[in-house]
Amino acid sequence: MTAPEIETRPSARPASIAKIIGYERFTENSALVSAVLAVGCLAWGIYWRLNYYEPKGSAWGFNQLVVAGWTLIPPIWFWVHWYKCPYDPGSPKWERMTHGHEVSRNLWVALVIILAVLFDIHWPGG
């Protein structure tokens, strides 16, 4: 096959959710879900800290899982979101997306630090 034949051959892959509902709407919905989960995790952290705090107590494993999830999932999401972005680099939509990633990254780092403090999770050797 020649290169043009490969490019025009129809894909057998199903359409992604982002293509079905639109990339921008998918991004907005993802941001809303993330914000709700973040507020829920912060509320749980404050509630746990004020009512059930005991180092390595009953919810210790769950709390570690919450912090691990918030530590690993957002960077993977940012990478996939950037990789699959349909905008041309340098376009206004591209600049808006990258600025949104920068703001989100800063909020994400703050969230992970606050959750680690609320759940009394220390760095190894710390």
Secondary structure, 3 states (H helix, E strand, C coil): CCHHHHHHCCCCCCCCHHHHHCHHHHHHHHHHHHHHHHHHHHHHHHHHHHHCCCCCCCCHHHHHHHHHHHHHHHHHHHHHHHHCCCCCCCCHHHHHHHHHHHHHHHHHHHHHHHHHHHCCCCCCCC
